[in-house]
Amino acid sequence: MSQGIVGQFHALKADSDADLLAMQCGDFYEFFDTDAECVADELDLTTSTKSSGGESYPMAGVPVGELTPYLTALVERGYTVAVADQFEDDNGDFYREITRRVTPGTLLETADSDAQYLAAVVAPNEQTDDESTGPYGLAFADITTGQFLVTEVEDADSAVAECYRFDPVELLPGPAVRTDDEFLSAVTDRSDAEVTLHTTDAFAPGRATYTVDEQFGDETADSIGLDSELAVRAAGAILAYVAETGVGVRQSMTRLQPYTADDHLTLDATTQRNLELVETMQGDSAGSLLATVDHTATSPGRRLLREWLTRPRRDRATLDRRLDSVAAMAAAALRRQRLQETLDGAADLERLASRVASGSAGANELLSIRETLGLLPDIAAELTDGELADSPLPSVLDDIDREAAADLRETLADAIVDDPPQTVTQGELFKRGYHDDLDELIDQHEAAKEWIDGLADRLKQRHGLTHVSVGRNKTDGYYIQVGQSEADAVPDSFSHVKTLKNSKRFVIDELAEREREILRLEEQRGELEYELFEELRESVAAQSALLQDVGRAIAELDVYCSLATHAASNGWCRPTLADPGELAIDAGRHPVVEQTTEFVPNDLQLDRDRGFLLVTGPNMSGKSTYMRQAALITLLAQVGSFVPADAATVGVVDGIYTRVGALDELAQGRSTFMVEMQELSNILHSATDESLVILDEVGRGTATYDGISIAWAATEYIHNRIGCHCLFATHYHELTALASHLDRVGNVHVAVANEDRGDGEEITFLRTVEEGATDRSYGIHVADLAGVPEPVVGRARDVLEKLRSKKAVEAKGSGSSEPTQAVFDLSAGEFRTADGDAREIEPADNGANAADTTTDSDPELESVLTALQTTDIDEMSPVELMAKVQQWQEQLSKTELSEH
C-alpha cells in the first residue's frame, strides 16, 4: 500500500504543474520525498520516514483541518501548491485527485488586508522596433474580493506604471509579453509579482471573448464600452486561469469594470515611489502617505483608501462629491465617531463573498455575514437622521438592495446557531424550526441523550449503588463507571470493559443499544446538516453581488470617516478645485513630515503667467520637502481629501511627474546618471500643459558643464514646448538667470540666516521660501553638520575662499616637500598647476605681447584675444561668461590654431 501511496503522490505531482503537492491520506495532508524536506525546512515541521519498495522517503504532514495556515505560509513564500483530496468510490476504495492549485494570485485564505491582485498583460502579437511599443491590454482581478478591472494603455511605460499602482502578487504575461525581458524585469523590480506562464490558448482572442461573455454576459463588453480586444484577452486569460486552478471563485466575479487613463491622474511608477504614497523609499509602510492618513476601521476601508491614493481622479463631479462627504463628516464629530464604532464591527464582506462562492466558508463566516448585514439599519440611521442627511453620504447606500439584505440576514439568523462548531460535518449547526426533518432527528437524538443522562440515577436507585456515573470517549464509547469499592456488587448484566485505579467501567445491553441509536442519529444529523449547510451556502453565494455592494459601501464610508478624522485632527482645509493652470497654496505643509517635526508652512503661487519656479537654497534646507508637499497637496485634492494648508486652490491636473535623486541600478546595467536621464526622458515625453512636474536636481550625475547644459535645455523645453507647471530645485545657480529671459520662470529660495561670530560662520536654516534666487549652497556647512572631520571642513573653507577670490590654491600632496600651486581654469572646467601648460590670461597691458604670437592674417584670433583682454570677469554672471566662452570657441575654430 505504501508503494501505491508514494507512487500516486509522484504521479499526481508530475501532472500538477506545481512546486509542491499536499496529498490527503486519511486525516492528514502528507508531503513526500523532496517536497517533505522543503516543507519541513520552510515551516519547521518534523519529518518521518515512509518505506516504499525497499526505499525510504521523507514524509511530513499536517492535520486536514489545519492545512490552510500552512498552505498560506507556503504560497506567501512564493510556492505554488497543489492539493489532492481523498475520495471513496462505490466499492469503498479510496482514490485521490487534484482539486485545486493554489498560487499567489489565487490564494483566498490570506491574513493580509491589502488587495491580492492577479494581473494579466497582453501586447500586440506583432511587435515593432519602435522605442515604445503598444498598446497593452491589462486586467487586474482580486479573487479575494471579486474586483475585476480592465484597461488598455498606450505603451510599455504606462503598463509598468499600472502594474506598480496595483502591485499584483502574480502576473500572467501574454505570448508577446513573456519574451519581453525588459518589461518583465521592470515589473518584477518594482513589485513582488510572481510571473506565471499560463497557456497561450487562454490569450487567444476568440477563446478569451467567449470566456468573458460566459462569465459576465454576452453583451457586457459592449454595454460597458469595452472595445479593446487586448483588454478582453487579458480578462479572458485571468478567468481561464482561475478556473484551471480550481479555486472556485468565479461566481463572486460579478462585475467587469473598465477604466481609462482619462478617468484618473497619471502617476508613473517613479512618481508613486518618489512621493512615498504607500511605502517609503526604503520599502517600509510606516512613514508613507497611506500610513499617515489611515484611520480606517475595516480592512476593505484600508484597501479602498490605498486605491484612492494611488488612483486619484480627474472628473470634478466625483471629486466634489467626495469633498462634500469629507466636509460633512469632519463637521459632525460625534456622529462620525458613532459611525466609526459601528463600522468597527463590520466583517470583510467582499472577501467573505469570495469564500462563500468558493465553498470554503464555514458557519462562523456565515455568522459574520449575518452580523454585518445587521449593521445596515444603524448605519443608515446615522446618515439620514441628522446633519449628514443633506450631504452625499446617504447616497452611498443607494446601490444596496436593502430589502434583499434584510431577507438574507433574517435567513441566516433563523438558520445558524449562535455558537456553531468549527467544522460543518459534525452537526449542531442549525437552530430548531429551520427544517422539519432535521427537527425530528434532533428530537430523537435529544430523547436518546436524555435517557443516557438519567441512567446513572436509575442505576443507583435500582441497584443501591452510590458511586456511579455515565461517560463517553472515543476509545470506549458510552460506559458506566462504578467506584472500586462497589465494583464487585454490580449485577451480572454489567459487562466489564476496563479497570482503572479507583474504578471500573462496564457496559449494559440497553446502553449499547442507545449508543448505536445515538451514533446513527448523529450520523444522519451530520449528513443532513451538511447537506442543508451546502444549500444555505450556495444560496448566500448567489447573493455575492449584494454582499459586494454592502462591502463597498462600508469601505467608502470608512474612507470618508478616515479622511475627515485626519483633517479635523490636523487642521487641514478643503481645497477649491479649479481649471488646470492654477495652484495657490497658503501656508502649505507636508502631510507626513508635519507629523514628526515642528513644521514651517510656506506659500506657493503658480498660474498661467508664472508656472515654472526655480528653487534654490542649501542642502537640507527644505527644498525637496517644499516641492513634494506641492505635489502631495495636488494629489490629495484629486483624491477628494482635505489638504494640509490654511487655504488651497488646486487646478485639476492630468498627471504628476517627479524626478528625484536616484541610486545606481548596477544589476540592470544603469548608472545613477542613466537612471536620471531615463526619468527625465519619460517626463519630457509624457507631461502635457495640464501636468505638474517636480524636478529635484537634473544633470548632477555628470560633469558640471554637461549637467548645466542639460538642465538649461530641459528648462527651456518644459517652458516653451510643454507649458506645464514645474518646480525645479537646483544647485546650478547659473539657471536662475533664465528668469530674466523666460516669461513664466520665476526664482524662489529657501532662506538662511548666517552670523559671523569670529570663529566661523554660524548658519541657521529658516525653512521659509522667499522670492528671488540664493547666491550660495552652504554645502560645507552641511558637511560640518554631517560630522565630516574638522580638518576636511576647515580645508574646504580655505579652498572655497580662494576659489571665490580667484586665487591659486595649494594642492597639498604627501609625496612632495613643497605644495603645488593650482588654479581653476574656468574655460576648461578643471584644475591645472599654476606653472603648467594652461593658458594664462594676462592683464590688458600685456596684450601686445600676446598679439605677437599671432600673424596679421588671423583676425578671428585677434578679435578673441581683444575680447579676453577687455572682459571684466567679476562683472559677468557665470552663465554670461559661458556664453562668451562658447562664442570665442566658435571663432577660434576658424583660425589656423584649430589645425594644430
NORZIVEN-V214486 format. One record per backbone hydrogen bond with DSSP energy under -1.0 kcal/mol. NH is the residue of the N-H (numbers start at 1). CO is the residue of the C=O. If there is no record, write none. Layout:
BEGIN
nh = <NH & NH>
co = <CO & CO>
END
This chain:
BEGIN
nh = <5 & 6 & 7 & 8 & 9 & 10 & 11 & 12 & 13 & 14 & 15 & 19 & 20 & 22 & 23 & 24 & 25 & 28 & 29 & 30 & 31 & 33 & 35 & 37 & 38 & 39 & 40 & 41 & 42 & 43 & 48 & 50 & 52 & 55 & 57 & 59 & 60 & 62 & 64 & 66 & 67 & 71 & 72 & 73 & 74 & 75 & 76 & 78 & 79 & 81 & 82 & 83 & 84 & 85 & 87 & 89 & 92 & 95 & 97 & 99 & 100 & 101 & 102 & 106 & 110 & 118 & 119 & 120 & 121 & 122 & 136 & 137 & 138 & 139 & 140 & 141 & 142 & 145 & 146 & 149 & 150 & 151 & 153 & 159 & 160 & 161 & 162 & 163 & 164 & 165 & 166 & 167 & 169 & 170 & 171 & 172 & 174 & 178 & 180 & 181 & 184 & 185 & 186 & 187 & 188 & 189 & 194 & 196 & 198 & 203 & 204 & 208 & 209 & 210 & 211 & 212 & 213 & 214 & 215 & 216 & 217 & 220 & 223 & 224 & 225 & 226 & 227 & 232 & 233 & 234 & 235 & 236 & 237 & 238 & 239 & 240 & 241 & 242 & 243 & 244 & 245 & 247 & 252 & 253 & 254 & 257 & 259 & 263 & 265 & 266 & 272 & 273 & 274 & 275 & 276 & 277 & 280 & 283 & 288 & 289 & 290 & 292 & 293 & 294 & 302 & 303 & 304 & 305 & 306 & 307 & 308 & 309 & 310 & 311 & 313 & 314 & 319 & 320 & 321 & 322 & 323 & 324 & 325 & 326 & 327 & 328 & 329 & 330 & 331 & 332 & 336 & 337 & 338 & 339 & 340 & 341 & 342 & 343 & 344 & 345 & 346 & 349 & 352 & 353 & 354 & 355 & 356 & 357 & 358 & 360 & 361 & 366 & 367 & 368 & 369 & 370 & 371 & 372 & 373 & 374 & 375 & 376 & 379 & 380 & 381 & 382 & 383 & 384 & 385 & 389 & 391 & 396 & 397 & 398 & 400 & 402 & 405 & 406 & 407 & 408 & 409 & 410 & 411 & 412 & 413 & 414 & 415 & 416 & 417 & 431 & 434 & 439 & 440 & 441 & 442 & 443 & 444 & 445 & 446 & 447 & 448 & 449 & 450 & 451 & 452 & 453 & 454 & 455 & 458 & 459 & 460 & 461 & 462 & 463 & 464 & 469 & 471 & 473 & 477 & 479 & 480 & 481 & 482 & 483 & 484 & 486 & 489 & 490 & 494 & 495 & 497 & 498 & 500 & 504 & 505 & 506 & 507 & 512 & 513 & 514 & 515 & 516 & 517 & 518 & 519 & 520 & 521 & 522 & 523 & 524 & 525 & 526 & 527 & 528 & 529 & 530 & 531 & 532 & 533 & 534 & 535 & 536 & 537 & 538 & 539 & 540 & 541 & 542 & 543 & 544 & 547 & 548 & 549 & 550 & 551 & 552 & 553 & 554 & 555 & 556 & 557 & 558 & 559 & 560 & 561 & 562 & 563 & 564 & 565 & 566 & 567 & 568 & 569 & 570 & 572 & 573 & 576 & 578 & 583 & 584 & 585 & 586 & 588 & 589 & 594 & 595 & 596 & 599 & 602 & 604 & 606 & 607 & 612 & 613 & 614 & 615 & 616 & 621 & 626 & 627 & 628 & 629 & 630 & 631 & 632 & 633 & 634 & 635 & 636 & 637 & 638 & 639 & 640 & 641 & 643 & 645 & 646 & 647 & 649 & 650 & 651 & 652 & 654 & 656 & 657 & 659 & 665 & 668 & 669 & 670 & 675 & 676 & 677 & 678 & 679 & 680 & 681 & 682 & 683 & 684 & 685 & 686 & 687 & 691 & 692 & 693 & 694 & 695 & 696 & 697 & 707 & 708 & 709 & 710 & 711 & 712 & 713 & 714 & 715 & 716 & 717 & 718 & 719 & 720 & 721 & 722 & 723 & 725 & 726 & 727 & 728 & 729 & 730 & 733 & 735 & 736 & 737 & 738 & 739 & 740 & 741 & 742 & 745 & 746 & 748 & 749 & 750 & 751 & 753 & 755 & 757 & 762 & 764 & 766 & 770 & 772 & 782 & 783 & 784 & 785 & 786 & 787 & 788 & 793 & 794 & 795 & 796 & 797 & 798 & 799 & 800 & 801 & 802 & 803 & 804 & 805 & 806 & 807 & 809 & 811 & 816 & 820 & 822 & 823 & 825 & 829 & 830 & 832 & 834 & 836 & 846 & 847 & 850 & 851 & 852 & 853 & 854 & 858 & 862 & 863 & 864 & 865 & 866 & 867 & 868 & 869 & 870 & 871 & 875 & 876 & 881 & 882 & 883 & 884 & 885 & 886 & 887 & 888 & 889 & 890 & 891 & 892 & 893 & 894 & 895 & 899 & 900>
co = <1 & 2 & 3 & 4 & 5 & 6 & 7 & 8 & 9 & 10 & 11 & 80 & 80 & 82 & 30 & 84 & 28 & 25 & 62 & 23 & 60 & 58 & 32 & 33 & 34 & 35 & 36 & 37 & 38 & 39 & 59 & 57 & 55 & 52 & 50 & 48 & 31 & 29 & 27 & 63 & 64 & 67 & 68 & 69 & 70 & 71 & 72 & 75 & 74 & 102 & 20 & 100 & 22 & 97 & 95 & 93 & 89 & 87 & 85 & 83 & 83 & 245 & 81 & 103 & 108 & 141 & 170 & 139 & 172 & 137 & 153 & 122 & 151 & 120 & 149 & 118 & 147 & 142 & 142 & 140 & 257 & 138 & 136 & 155 & 156 & 157 & 158 & 159 & 160 & 161 & 162 & 163 & 117 & 117 & 194 & 119 & 121 & 174 & 177 & 179 & 180 & 181 & 182 & 183 & 184 & 185 & 169 & 171 & 196 & 200 & 201 & 204 & 205 & 206 & 207 & 208 & 209 & 210 & 211 & 212 & 213 & 217 & 219 & 220 & 222 & 221 & 225 & 228 & 229 & 230 & 231 & 232 & 233 & 234 & 235 & 236 & 237 & 238 & 239 & 240 & 241 & 242 & 249 & 250 & 252 & 148 & 150 & 260 & 312 & 654 & 268 & 269 & 270 & 271 & 273 & 272 & 284 & 280 & 285 & 276 & 277 & 288 & 289 & 290 & 298 & 299 & 300 & 301 & 302 & 303 & 304 & 305 & 306 & 307 & 638 & 263 & 315 & 316 & 317 & 318 & 319 & 320 & 321 & 322 & 323 & 324 & 325 & 326 & 327 & 328 & 332 & 333 & 334 & 335 & 336 & 337 & 338 & 339 & 340 & 342 & 343 & 347 & 348 & 349 & 350 & 351 & 352 & 353 & 354 & 355 & 355 & 362 & 363 & 364 & 365 & 366 & 367 & 368 & 369 & 370 & 372 & 373 & 375 & 376 & 377 & 378 & 379 & 380 & 381 & 386 & 388 & 393 & 394 & 395 & 397 & 400 & 401 & 402 & 403 & 404 & 405 & 406 & 407 & 408 & 409 & 410 & 411 & 412 & 429 & 415 & 431 & 435 & 436 & 437 & 438 & 439 & 440 & 441 & 442 & 443 & 444 & 445 & 446 & 447 & 448 & 449 & 450 & 452 & 454 & 455 & 456 & 457 & 458 & 459 & 460 & 481 & 479 & 477 & 473 & 471 & 506 & 469 & 504 & 467 & 502 & 483 & 486 & 487 & 491 & 507 & 505 & 505 & 503 & 482 & 498 & 480 & 495 & 508 & 509 & 510 & 511 & 512 & 513 & 514 & 515 & 516 & 517 & 518 & 519 & 520 & 521 & 522 & 523 & 524 & 525 & 526 & 527 & 528 & 529 & 530 & 531 & 532 & 533 & 534 & 535 & 536 & 537 & 538 & 540 & 541 & 543 & 544 & 545 & 546 & 547 & 548 & 549 & 550 & 551 & 552 & 553 & 554 & 555 & 556 & 557 & 558 & 559 & 560 & 561 & 562 & 563 & 564 & 565 & 566 & 567 & 643 & 648 & 650 & 606 & 649 & 604 & 647 & 602 & 644 & 590 & 592 & 593 & 597 & 588 & 585 & 583 & 610 & 744 & 726 & 746 & 728 & 748 & 618 & 622 & 623 & 624 & 625 & 626 & 627 & 628 & 629 & 630 & 631 & 632 & 633 & 634 & 636 & 636 & 636 & 573 & 643 & 586 & 586 & 584 & 576 & 582 & 578 & 690 & 266 & 692 & 694 & 670 & 665 & 666 & 665 & 671 & 672 & 673 & 674 & 675 & 676 & 677 & 678 & 679 & 680 & 681 & 682 & 683 & 688 & 655 & 725 & 657 & 727 & 659 & 729 & 703 & 704 & 705 & 706 & 707 & 708 & 709 & 710 & 711 & 712 & 713 & 714 & 715 & 716 & 717 & 717 & 718 & 691 & 611 & 693 & 613 & 695 & 615 & 731 & 732 & 733 & 734 & 735 & 736 & 737 & 738 & 738 & 742 & 612 & 614 & 770 & 616 & 768 & 764 & 762 & 760 & 755 & 753 & 751 & 749 & 747 & 778 & 779 & 780 & 781 & 782 & 784 & 783 & 789 & 790 & 791 & 792 & 793 & 794 & 795 & 796 & 797 & 798 & 799 & 800 & 801 & 803 & 802 & 822 & 820 & 813 & 811 & 809 & 832 & 830 & 825 & 825 & 823 & 821 & 833 & 843 & 844 & 846 & 847 & 848 & 850 & 851 & 855 & 858 & 859 & 860 & 861 & 862 & 863 & 864 & 865 & 866 & 867 & 872 & 873 & 877 & 878 & 879 & 880 & 881 & 882 & 883 & 884 & 885 & 886 & 887 & 888 & 889 & 891 & 892 & 896 & 897>
END
